[in-house]
Amino acid sequence: MLNQVSLDLGQGGVMAYDPGRRGAADISFVAAYVDGLDGLGSMGTGAHTLDETVDLNTFEALTKRTALLIYRLIKE
């Protein structure tokens, strides 16, 4: 569904990211018990290091994508 939202907004496709390369997100601790989705947050470089950066220019597109996803989920 997230992929379709992204395509509908003209933001391109969304591909799953290797979970072994992700940080210790909260969803990691409950994923065996509930459905969830991770990776809706900011984009940047140097994740979880002293050199971590956040690309503020991505916030508008990511916010739109997340809002539309939530809207579609509650209308489902």
HELIX and SHEET records of a PDB file:
HELIX    1   1 LEU A    2  ASP A    8  1                                   7    
HELIX    2   2 PRO A   19  ARG A   21  5                                   3    
HELIX    3   3 ILE A   27  VAL A   30  1                                   4    
HELIX    4   4 LEU A   56  THR A   58  5                                   3    
HELIX    5   5 PHE A   59  LYS A   75  1                                  17    
SHEET    1   A 2 GLY A  44  THR A  45  0                                        
SHEET    2   A 2 THR A  53  VAL A  54 -1                                        
END                                                                             
